[in-house]
Amino acid sequence: MASIPQADSVTDLLKKAQTIAVVGLSGNPMRPSHGVTAYMQSQGYRIIPVNPHIESCLGEKAYASLLEVPEKIDIVNIFRRPDFVEEVVDQAIRLKVSAIWMQEDVIHEKAAEKARQAGIFVVMDSCILKEHRARFR
């Protein structure tokens, strides 16, 4: 039950975005978050790992929370269980992030609606790697 806004909007987002903060990025290369993020990095996106349990990943310094990231974030890509999503969305709202992307099986309607009400573009229950490949391959 993917909640993907109009294809044009996703394409526009992926074309314009430069920096992706990945909340829940694992340092373990066997985890989906690692593979998806490595792909996005290989496509030219600046990756910012957000995980309090790692110091760095994919050659980038990690931050414990979005609020610690010292630069502009274009997309917050969430690889966390749904019960953690609302806190991430609240932080993204505080930072005035323009887009939130919840990976496959990450579904939180209340948080998504809260983000939309704050003017944030939301993609939910969808893989950013699959959507990127479908549009730019």
WOKAWO-V414690 format. One record per helix or strand. SS is the DSSP state (h for helix, s for strand). FROM is the first residue (numbers start at 0). LEN is the number of residues. Records with the same first field share a line. If there is no record, write none. Layout:
BEGIN
SS->FROM-LEN  FROM-LEN
END
This chain:
BEGIN
s->2-1  18-5  45-5  55-2  59-2  62-1  74-4  98-4  120-4
h->6-10  31-11  65-3  81-14  108-9  127-9
END
